Amino acid sequence: MKVLVACEFSGRVRDAFIAKGHDAISCDLLPTERDGPHYQGDIFDIIEYGFDLMVAHPPCTYLSNAGSLWFNEEKYGDIAKERKVLRLEAQHFVELLYECGISKIAIENPVGYLNNHWKKPDQVIQPYYFGDCESKRTCLWLKGLPILNYTNIVKPKIYSYFKSGKHIGKPIYGTQYLSYGKDRGKKRSVTFQGIADAMAEQWG
């Protein structure tokens, strides 16, 4: 099977499909972090190259609920207005991916704007459904593909607890616990290995 992994710099999903014997390539504006087939550039440069399956991880900067407070125009003014424009552009990018000519498509993104302003996801998964002891609610929009069957349900690791605010007393999981810095978003975006393996095993 010829597989395109869109918006992936880690190579993790690409390599999971390659390990199952598929002809897979990743594509991102960033270089790949692992040696392997990778196109660094615009996904639409190669999207019509006869792929059978595409797994896409479009950027969630303007789509995730994590940054929703930055869209408050009363508080952030022109910054919020600009982010709203960028959010619509991000949604349009997702729609273009979904409507491309590839017959089997999975689009992955966190719970956020797409759920209520595009369409409801076909499935919401967690890394700890697939053997990784982490919590990160992840939506899947599927075309021509079945939902993923859970492979190994484990307990997510709790890193700490909120000590104040509206979430006081609730657990803090790994993706929330990451320190703020220039690479935080990049680290949070990487697909967990158990999910990558399940995609390759079940969709391949």
C-alpha positions as CSV (number, residue, x, y, z in Angstrom):
1,M,0.0,0.0,0.0
2,K,1.2,3.5,-0.8
3,V,0.9,5.7,2.3
4,L,1.2,9.4,2.8
5,V,1.7,10.7,6.4
6,A,0.9,14.4,6.1
7,C,2.2,17.0,8.5
8,E,4.6,14.7,10.3
9,F,8.2,15.5,11.2
10,S,8.8,12.8,13.7
11,G,8.6,9.9,11.2
12,R,6.8,7.8,13.8
13,V,3.7,6.9,11.9
14,R,5.6,6.7,8.6
15,D,8.0,4.2,10.1
16,A,5.2,2.1,11.6
17,F,3.8,1.6,8.2
18,I,7.2,0.9,6.7
19,A,7.7,-1.8,9.4
20,K,4.6,-3.5,8.1
21,G,5.9,-3.6,4.5
22,H,4.2,-0.5,3.1
23,D,5.6,2.2,0.8
24,A,5.2,5.1,3.2
25,I,6.5,8.7,3.0
26,S,6.0,11.6,5.5
27,C,5.6,15.2,4.5
28,D,6.1,18.4,6.6
29,L,7.5,21.9,6.3
30,L,10.0,20.8,8.9
31,P,12.8,18.2,8.1
32,T,12.2,14.6,9.4
33,E,13.7,13.8,12.8
34,R,14.4,10.2,11.7
35,D,16.1,9.0,8.5
36,G,13.5,7.8,6.1
37,P,11.3,8.8,3.1
38,H,10.3,12.4,3.7
39,Y,9.2,15.3,1.5
40,Q,10.0,18.7,3.1
41,G,7.6,21.1,1.6
42,D,3.9,21.8,0.8
43,I,1.7,18.7,1.1
44,F,-0.2,19.7,-2.0
45,D,3.0,19.3,-4.0
46,I,2.7,15.5,-3.7
47,I,-0.8,14.7,-2.6
48,E,-1.9,13.6,-6.1
49,Y,0.9,11.0,-6.5
50,G,-1.4,8.0,-6.3
51,F,-1.5,7.3,-2.6
52,D,-3.9,4.6,-1.3
53,L,-4.1,6.0,2.3
54,M,-3.3,9.3,4.0
55,V,-2.9,9.8,7.7
56,A,-2.8,13.6,8.4
57,H,-1.8,15.5,11.5
58,P,-2.7,19.1,10.5
59,P,-1.3,21.8,12.9
60,C,-3.6,22.4,15.9
61,T,-2.2,25.8,17.0
62,Y,-5.4,27.6,16.2
63,L,-7.8,24.7,16.4
64,S,-7.1,23.2,19.8
65,N,-9.1,24.1,22.9
66,A,-5.8,24.7,24.7
67,G,-5.5,28.2,23.1
68,S,-9.1,29.2,23.2
69,L,-8.7,32.1,25.6
70,W,-6.5,33.9,23.0
71,F,-9.6,34.4,20.8
72,N,-11.2,36.9,23.3
73,E,-11.3,40.2,21.3
74,E,-12.3,42.3,24.3
75,K,-9.1,41.2,26.1
76,Y,-6.6,40.7,23.2
77,G,-8.0,43.0,20.5
78,D,-6.2,42.8,17.2
79,I,-4.3,39.7,18.2
80,A,-7.5,37.8,18.8
81,K,-8.9,39.0,15.5
82,E,-5.8,37.8,13.6
83,R,-6.0,34.5,15.4
84,K,-9.6,34.1,14.3
85,V,-8.6,34.5,10.7
86,L,-5.8,32.0,11.1
87,R,-8.2,29.6,12.7
88,L,-10.5,29.7,9.6
89,E,-7.5,29.2,7.4
90,A,-6.5,26.2,9.5
91,Q,-10.0,24.7,9.2
92,H,-9.9,25.2,5.4
93,F,-6.6,23.4,5.3
94,V,-8.2,20.4,7.1
95,E,-11.2,20.4,4.7
96,L,-8.9,20.4,1.7
97,L,-7.0,17.4,3.0
98,Y,-10.3,15.6,3.7
99,E,-11.7,16.3,0.3
100,C,-8.6,15.3,-1.7
101,G,-8.8,12.3,-4.1
102,I,-7.2,9.7,-1.7
103,S,-9.9,7.1,-0.9
104,K,-8.7,6.2,2.6
105,I,-8.1,9.2,5.0
106,A,-7.6,9.7,8.7
107,I,-7.2,13.2,10.1
108,E,-6.0,13.6,13.6
109,N,-6.4,16.6,15.9
110,P,-7.1,17.4,19.6
111,V,-10.6,18.2,20.8
112,G,-11.3,21.7,19.7
113,Y,-12.8,24.0,17.1
114,L,-13.2,21.4,14.4
115,N,-15.6,19.4,16.6
116,N,-18.3,22.1,16.6
117,H,-17.5,24.1,13.4
118,W,-16.7,21.3,10.9
119,K,-17.9,17.9,11.9
120,K,-18.0,15.6,14.9
121,P,-15.1,13.1,14.9
122,D,-15.6,9.5,14.1
123,Q,-13.6,8.5,17.2
124,V,-11.9,10.0,20.2
125,I,-8.9,8.0,21.5
126,Q,-6.3,8.1,24.2
127,P,-2.7,6.9,24.2
128,Y,-3.4,4.7,27.2
129,Y,-5.9,2.7,25.1
130,F,-2.8,1.5,23.1
131,G,-0.2,0.8,25.8
132,D,1.3,4.3,26.4
133,C,0.8,5.5,30.0
134,E,-0.2,9.0,28.9
135,S,-3.4,11.0,28.6
136,K,-4.1,13.1,25.5
137,R,-7.6,13.1,24.0
138,T,-7.2,12.8,20.3
139,C,-10.0,13.0,17.6
140,L,-10.0,11.0,14.4
141,W,-12.0,11.9,11.4
142,L,-12.1,8.9,9.1
143,K,-13.0,8.3,5.4
144,G,-13.0,4.8,4.1
145,L,-11.4,3.5,7.3
146,P,-12.7,1.6,10.3
147,I,-12.3,3.0,13.8
148,L,-9.2,1.8,15.7
149,N,-9.6,-1.1,18.1
150,Y,-7.9,-0.6,21.4
151,T,-4.8,-2.8,21.7
152,N,-3.6,-2.5,25.4
153,I,-5.5,-0.4,27.9
154,V,-3.3,0.8,30.7
155,K,-3.6,3.5,33.4
156,P,-2.3,7.0,32.5
157,K,0.5,8.4,34.5
158,I,-0.4,11.3,36.8
159,Y,2.5,13.8,37.0
160,S,1.0,16.2,39.6
161,Y,-2.3,17.8,40.7
162,F,-3.7,21.3,40.2
163,K,-3.1,23.3,43.3
164,S,-5.3,26.3,42.4
165,G,-7.9,27.6,39.9
166,K,-11.0,25.9,38.5
167,H,-9.2,22.6,38.2
168,I,-7.9,22.4,41.7
169,G,-7.4,18.8,42.9
170,K,-7.6,17.4,39.4
171,P,-4.7,15.4,38.0
172,I,-2.1,16.8,35.6
173,Y,-1.0,14.5,32.8
174,G,2.2,14.5,30.8
175,T,1.1,16.8,27.9
176,Q,-0.1,19.4,30.4
177,Y,3.0,19.0,32.6
178,L,5.5,19.9,29.8
179,S,7.4,23.0,30.6
180,Y,6.7,26.0,28.4
181,G,9.3,26.8,25.7
182,K,9.9,27.0,22.0
183,D,9.6,23.2,21.5
184,R,6.6,22.6,23.7
185,G,4.1,22.5,20.9
186,K,6.3,20.3,18.8
187,K,6.7,17.8,21.6
188,R,2.9,17.8,22.3
189,S,2.2,17.1,18.6
190,V,4.1,13.8,18.2
191,T,2.0,10.7,17.8
192,F,2.4,8.1,20.6
193,Q,4.0,4.9,19.4
194,G,1.1,2.6,20.4
195,I,-1.3,4.7,18.3
196,A,1.1,4.7,15.3
197,D,1.5,0.9,15.6
198,A,-2.3,0.4,15.7
199,M,-2.8,2.6,12.7
200,A,-0.2,0.6,10.7
201,E,-1.5,-2.8,11.9
202,Q,-5.2,-2.1,11.5
203,W,-5.4,0.3,8.5
204,G,-2.5,-1.3,6.6
